[in-house]
Amino acid sequence: MSAPEFDAVIHPPTRLQIMAVLTNVQEAEFATLRDLTKVSDSVLSKHLSALAEPGYVKLRKAAANGRQRTWASVTRAGRAAFEHHVAALQALAGLVPAEALSAPA
């Protein structure tokens, strides 16, 4: 069995945050994701597009309160990719001896 590998699409911190949120909810509204990740609308839009392109995230647009809103949800493929990426991070973290983490810098 091979070691889990990082997913270059998910790896950037903002995308990792988005995927962590979306794997724990049915869907999230664009503004909620923007506020949680603390990025601008345009930056969030680019990250969501990057996640939607390989099919990790599904975007849904609909009118609400007279305005166009966007909701994002994780797909089955996205959930699997996120789980593999987290496993790779955990494997990497396991390579660091505990005493190295508590040693003064």
Secondary structure, DSSP 8 states (H G I E B T S, - for coil): -------TTT-SHHHHHHHHHHTTSS-EEHHHHHHHHT--HHHHHHHHHHHHTTTSEEEEEEEETTEEEEEEEE-HHHHHHHHHHHHHHHHHHHTS-HHHHHS--
